[in-house]
Protein backbone atom coordinates (compact mmCIF):
# COMPACT_ATOMS: atom_id res chain seq x y z
CA UNK A 1 0.00 0.00 0.00
CA UNK A 2 1.37 3.38 -0.91
CA UNK A 3 1.82 6.15 1.63
CA UNK A 4 -0.13 9.35 1.34
CA UNK A 5 0.90 12.75 2.54
CA UNK A 6 -1.26 15.51 4.02
CA UNK A 7 0.00 18.90 2.72
CA UNK A 8 -1.46 21.10 5.55
CA UNK A 9 -0.35 18.84 8.44
CA UNK A 10 2.87 17.75 6.72
CA UNK A 11 2.36 14.22 8.04
CA UNK A 12 2.10 10.78 6.51
CA UNK A 13 -1.48 9.51 6.75
CA UNK A 14 -1.01 5.94 5.45
CA UNK A 15 -3.57 4.86 2.89
CA UNK A 16 -6.24 7.39 3.81
CA UNK A 17 -7.64 9.63 1.09
CA UNK A 18 -8.32 12.37 3.67
CA UNK A 19 -6.19 13.28 6.66
CA UNK A 20 -7.58 11.84 9.95
CA UNK A 21 -6.35 14.90 11.88
CA UNK A 22 -7.46 17.87 9.77
CA UNK A 23 -9.70 16.25 7.09
CA UNK A 24 -7.69 17.73 4.20
CA UNK A 25 -7.31 15.94 0.91
CA UNK A 26 -4.10 13.90 0.69
CA UNK A 27 -1.56 14.21 -2.09
CA UNK A 28 -2.27 10.82 -3.67
CA UNK A 29 -5.95 11.69 -4.17
CA UNK A 30 -5.02 14.89 -6.01
CA UNK A 31 -2.92 12.83 -8.44
CA UNK A 32 -5.85 10.47 -9.00
CA UNK A 33 -8.18 13.38 -9.77
CA UNK A 34 -5.68 14.76 -12.30
CA UNK A 35 -5.46 11.36 -13.99
CA UNK A 36 -9.26 11.03 -14.06
CA UNK A 37 -9.75 14.48 -15.59
CA UNK A 38 -7.17 13.66 -18.30
CA UNK A 39 -8.95 10.39 -19.08
CA UNK A 40 -12.39 12.02 -19.24
CA UNK A 41 -11.22 14.71 -21.67
CA UNK A 42 -9.68 12.02 -23.88
CA UNK A 43 -12.85 9.92 -23.81
CA UNK A 44 -14.97 12.97 -24.66
CA UNK A 45 -12.92 13.69 -27.79
CA UNK A 46 -13.01 9.98 -28.71
CA UNK A 47 -16.79 10.03 -28.18
CA UNK A 48 -17.13 12.99 -30.57
CA UNK A 49 -15.06 11.12 -33.16
CA UNK A 50 -17.23 8.03 -32.84
CA UNK A 51 -20.42 10.09 -33.16
CA UNK A 52 -19.15 11.93 -36.23
CA UNK A 53 -18.08 8.65 -37.85
CA UNK A 54 -21.47 7.16 -37.01
CA UNK A 55 -23.25 10.06 -38.72
CA UNK A 56 -21.15 9.49 -41.84
CA UNK A 57 -23.11 6.26 -42.29
CA UNK A 58 -26.38 7.15 -40.59
CA UNK A 59 -27.00 10.43 -42.48
CA UNK A 60 -27.07 8.81 -45.94
CA UNK A 61 -29.16 5.94 -44.57
CA UNK A 62 -31.78 8.39 -43.29
CA UNK A 63 -31.79 10.32 -46.57
CA UNK A 64 -32.16 7.08 -48.54
CA UNK A 65 -35.00 5.89 -46.29
CA UNK A 66 -36.86 9.19 -46.67
CA UNK A 67 -36.33 9.09 -50.44
CA UNK A 68 -37.65 5.52 -50.60
CA UNK A 69 -40.68 6.30 -48.46
CA UNK A 70 -41.62 9.44 -50.39
CA UNK A 71 -44.87 8.94 -52.22
CA UNK A 72 -43.85 11.02 -55.21
CA UNK A 73 -41.48 9.02 -57.42
CA UNK A 74 -39.51 11.95 -58.87
CA UNK A 75 -39.13 13.73 -55.51
CA UNK A 76 -37.73 10.50 -54.06
CA UNK A 77 -35.31 10.18 -56.98
CA UNK A 78 -34.12 13.77 -56.55
CA UNK A 79 -33.75 13.41 -52.79
CA UNK A 80 -31.75 10.19 -53.20
CA UNK A 81 -29.16 12.12 -55.20
CA UNK A 82 -28.07 13.91 -52.00
CA UNK A 83 -27.07 10.84 -49.97
CA UNK A 84 -23.38 11.69 -50.52
CA UNK A 85 -23.66 15.09 -48.82
CA UNK A 86 -23.48 14.11 -45.09
CA UNK A 87 -20.16 12.23 -45.32
CA UNK A 88 -18.63 15.04 -47.38
CA UNK A 89 -19.76 17.73 -44.92
CA UNK A 90 -18.52 15.71 -41.93
CA UNK A 91 -15.17 15.05 -43.64
CA UNK A 92 -14.76 18.75 -44.36
CA UNK A 93 -15.51 19.73 -40.77
CA UNK A 94 -13.33 17.04 -39.12
CA UNK A 95 -10.20 17.15 -41.30
CA UNK A 96 -7.84 16.63 -38.36
CA UNK A 97 -9.58 13.48 -37.06
CA UNK A 98 -8.24 10.51 -39.03
CA UNK A 99 -10.90 8.07 -37.75
CA UNK A 100 -13.73 10.30 -38.96
CA UNK A 101 -12.02 10.99 -42.29
CA UNK A 102 -11.64 7.25 -42.99
CA UNK A 103 -15.34 6.64 -42.32
CA UNK A 104 -16.40 9.71 -44.29
CA UNK A 105 -14.36 8.68 -47.34
CA UNK A 106 -15.68 5.14 -47.26
CA UNK A 107 -19.29 6.24 -46.87
CA UNK A 108 -18.90 8.89 -49.59
CA UNK A 109 -17.45 6.33 -52.03
CA UNK A 110 -20.23 3.86 -51.27
CA UNK A 111 -22.96 6.47 -51.76
CA UNK A 112 -21.50 7.77 -55.04
CA UNK A 113 -21.01 4.26 -56.44
CA UNK A 114 -24.55 3.16 -55.67
CA UNK A 115 -26.08 6.46 -56.84
CA UNK A 116 -24.35 6.02 -60.20
CA UNK A 117 -25.36 2.35 -60.43
CA UNK A 118 -28.97 2.93 -59.36
CA UNK A 119 -29.64 5.96 -61.50
CA UNK A 120 -27.98 4.35 -64.52
CA UNK A 121 -30.32 1.37 -64.09
CA UNK A 122 -33.34 3.72 -63.87
CA UNK A 123 -32.31 5.55 -67.05
CA UNK A 124 -31.80 2.26 -68.90
CA UNK A 125 -35.13 0.97 -67.61
CA UNK A 126 -36.95 4.10 -68.84
CA UNK A 127 -35.13 4.04 -72.18
CA UNK A 128 -36.00 0.38 -72.77
CA UNK A 129 -39.58 1.11 -71.69
CA UNK A 130 -39.92 3.89 -74.26
CA UNK A 131 -38.37 1.85 -77.08
CA UNK A 132 -40.55 -1.20 -76.37
CA UNK A 133 -43.69 0.93 -76.00
CA UNK A 134 -44.21 0.06 -72.34
CA UNK A 135 -43.40 -3.65 -72.37
CA UNK A 136 -39.92 -2.93 -70.98
CA UNK A 137 -41.48 -0.97 -68.10
CA UNK A 138 -43.52 -4.00 -67.02
CA UNK A 139 -40.53 -6.33 -67.37
CA UNK A 140 -38.39 -3.79 -65.56
CA UNK A 141 -40.85 -3.75 -62.66
CA UNK A 142 -40.61 -7.55 -62.43
CA UNK A 143 -36.81 -7.19 -62.54
CA UNK A 144 -37.07 -4.68 -59.67
CA UNK A 145 -39.05 -7.13 -57.57
CA UNK A 146 -36.61 -9.99 -58.17
CA UNK A 147 -33.22 -8.24 -58.18
CA UNK A 148 -33.35 -4.59 -57.13
CA UNK A 149 -35.47 -5.05 -54.00
CA UNK A 150 -33.06 -7.60 -52.44
CA UNK A 151 -30.17 -5.37 -53.50
CA UNK A 152 -31.81 -2.43 -51.71
CA UNK A 153 -32.10 -4.56 -48.57
CA UNK A 154 -28.41 -5.44 -48.92
CA UNK A 155 -27.49 -1.74 -49.20
CA UNK A 156 -29.46 -0.93 -46.05
CA UNK A 157 -27.85 -3.81 -44.15
CA UNK A 158 -24.28 -2.80 -45.05
CA UNK A 159 -25.00 0.81 -44.09
CA UNK A 160 -26.26 -0.39 -40.71
CA UNK A 161 -23.08 -2.50 -40.37
CA UNK A 162 -21.07 0.66 -41.10
CA UNK A 163 -22.96 2.45 -38.32
CA UNK A 164 -22.25 -0.40 -35.91
CA UNK A 165 -18.55 -0.50 -36.79
CA UNK A 166 -18.24 3.27 -36.34
CA UNK A 167 -20.02 3.18 -32.98
CA UNK A 168 -17.66 0.41 -31.84
CA UNK A 169 -14.64 2.50 -32.84
CA UNK A 170 -13.61 0.18 -35.70
CA UNK A 171 -12.87 0.94 -39.33
CA UNK A 172 -15.31 -0.39 -41.93
CA UNK A 173 -14.95 -1.08 -45.64
CA UNK A 174 -18.11 -1.40 -47.71
CA UNK A 175 -18.40 -4.52 -49.89
CA UNK A 176 -19.26 -4.43 -53.62
CA UNK A 177 -17.87 -0.96 -54.32
CA UNK A 178 -16.15 -1.28 -57.69
CA UNK A 179 -14.47 2.13 -57.65
CA UNK A 180 -13.58 4.69 -55.04
CA UNK A 181 -13.40 8.35 -56.08
CA UNK A 182 -11.99 9.54 -52.77
CA UNK A 183 -8.85 7.73 -51.69
C-alpha positions in Angstrom: 0.0 0.0 0.0 1.4 3.4 -0.9 1.8 6.1 1.6 -0.1 9.3 1.3 0.9 12.8 2.5 -1.3 15.5 4.0 0.0 18.9 2.7 -1.5 21.1 5.6 -0.3 18.8 8.4 2.9 17.7 6.7 2.4 14.2 8.0 2.1 10.8 6.5 -1.5 9.5 6.7 -1.0 5.9 5.5 -3.6 4.9 2.9 -6.2 7.4 3.8 -7.6 9.6 1.1 -8.3 12.4 3.7 -6.2 13.3 6.7 -7.6 11.8 10.0 -6.3 14.9 11.9 -7.5 17.9 9.8 -9.7 16.3 7.1 -7.7 17.7 4.2 -7.3 15.9 0.9 -4.1 13.9 0.7 -1.6 14.2 -2.1 -2.3 10.8 -3.7 -5.9 11.7 -4.2 -5.0 14.9 -6.0 -2.9 12.8 -8.4 -5.8 10.5 -9.0 -8.2 13.4 -9.8 -5.7 14.8 -12.3 -5.5 11.4 -14.0 -9.3 11.0 -14.1 -9.7 14.5 -15.6 -7.2 13.7 -18.3 -8.9 10.4 -19.1 -12.4 12.0 -19.2 -11.2 14.7 -21.7 -9.7 12.0 -23.9 -12.9 9.9 -23.8 -15.0 13.0 -24.7 -12.9 13.7 -27.8 -13.0 10.0 -28.7 -16.8 10.0 -28.2 -17.1 13.0 -30.6 -15.1 11.1 -33.2 -17.2 8.0 -32.8 -20.4 10.1 -33.2 -19.2 11.9 -36.2 -18.1 8.6 -37.8 -21.5 7.2 -37.0 -23.3 10.1 -38.7 -21.1 9.5 -41.8 -23.1 6.3 -42.3 -26.4 7.2 -40.6 -27.0 10.4 -42.5 -27.1 8.8 -45.9 -29.2 5.9 -44.6 -31.8 8.4 -43.3 -31.8 10.3 -46.6 -32.2 7.1 -48.5 -35.0 5.9 -46.3 -36.9 9.2 -46.7 -36.3 9.1 -50.4 -37.6 5.5 -50.6 -40.7 6.3 -48.5 -41.6 9.4 -50.4 -44.9 8.9 -52.2 -43.8 11.0 -55.2 -41.5 9.0 -57.4 -39.5 11.9 -58.9 -39.1 13.7 -55.5 -37.7 10.5 -54.1 -35.3 10.2 -57.0 -34.1 13.8 -56.5 -33.8 13.4 -52.8 -31.7 10.2 -53.2 -29.2 12.1 -55.2 -28.1 13.9 -52.0 -27.1 10.8 -50.0 -23.4 11.7 -50.5 -23.7 15.1 -48.8 -23.5 14.1 -45.1 -20.2 12.2 -45.3 -18.6 15.0 -47.4 -19.8 17.7 -44.9 -18.5 15.7 -41.9 -15.2 15.0 -43.6 -14.8 18.8 -44.4 -15.5 19.7 -40.8 -13.3 17.0 -39.1 -10.2 17.1 -41.3 -7.8 16.6 -38.4 -9.6 13.5 -37.1 -8.2 10.5 -39.0 -10.9 8.1 -37.7 -13.7 10.3 -39.0 -12.0 11.0 -42.3 -11.6 7.3 -43.0 -15.3 6.6 -42.3 -16.4 9.7 -44.3 -14.4 8.7 -47.3 -15.7 5.1 -47.3 -19.3 6.2 -46.9 -18.9 8.9 -49.6 -17.5 6.3 -52.0 -20.2 3.9 -51.3 -23.0 6.5 -51.8 -21.5 7.8 -55.0 -21.0 4.3 -56.4 -24.6 3.2 -55.7 -26.1 6.5 -56.8 -24.3 6.0 -60.2 -25.4 2.4 -60.4 -29.0 2.9 -59.4 -29.6 6.0 -61.5 -28.0 4.4 -64.5 -30.3 1.4 -64.1 -33.3 3.7 -63.9 -32.3 5.6 -67.1 -31.8 2.3 -68.9 -35.1 1.0 -67.6 -37.0 4.1 -68.8 -35.1 4.0 -72.2 -36.0 0.4 -72.8 -39.6 1.1 -71.7 -39.9 3.9 -74.3 -38.4 1.9 -77.1 -40.6 -1.2 -76.4 -43.7 0.9 -76.0 -44.2 0.1 -72.3 -43.4 -3.6 -72.4 -39.9 -2.9 -71.0 -41.5 -1.0 -68.1 -43.5 -4.0 -67.0 -40.5 -6.3 -67.4 -38.4 -3.8 -65.6 -40.9 -3.8 -62.7 -40.6 -7.6 -62.4 -36.8 -7.2 -62.5 -37.1 -4.7 -59.7 -39.0 -7.1 -57.6 -36.6 -10.0 -58.2 -33.2 -8.2 -58.2 -33.3 -4.6 -57.1 -35.5 -5.0 -54.0 -33.1 -7.6 -52.4 -30.2 -5.4 -53.5 -31.8 -2.4 -51.7 -32.1 -4.6 -48.6 -28.4 -5.4 -48.9 -27.5 -1.7 -49.2 -29.5 -0.9 -46.0 -27.8 -3.8 -44.1 -24.3 -2.8 -45.1 -25.0 0.8 -44.1 -26.3 -0.4 -40.7 -23.1 -2.5 -40.4 -21.1 0.7 -41.1 -23.0 2.4 -38.3 -22.3 -0.4 -35.9 -18.6 -0.5 -36.8 -18.2 3.3 -36.3 -20.0 3.2 -33.0 -17.7 0.4 -31.8 -14.6 2.5 -32.8 -13.6 0.2 -35.7 -12.9 0.9 -39.3 -15.3 -0.4 -41.9 -14.9 -1.1 -45.6 -18.1 -1.4 -47.7 -18.4 -4.5 -49.9 -19.3 -4.4 -53.6 -17.9 -1.0 -54.3 -16.2 -1.3 -57.7 -14.5 2.1 -57.7 -13.6 4.7 -55.0 -13.4 8.3 -56.1 -12.0 9.5 -52.8 -8.8 7.7 -51.7 
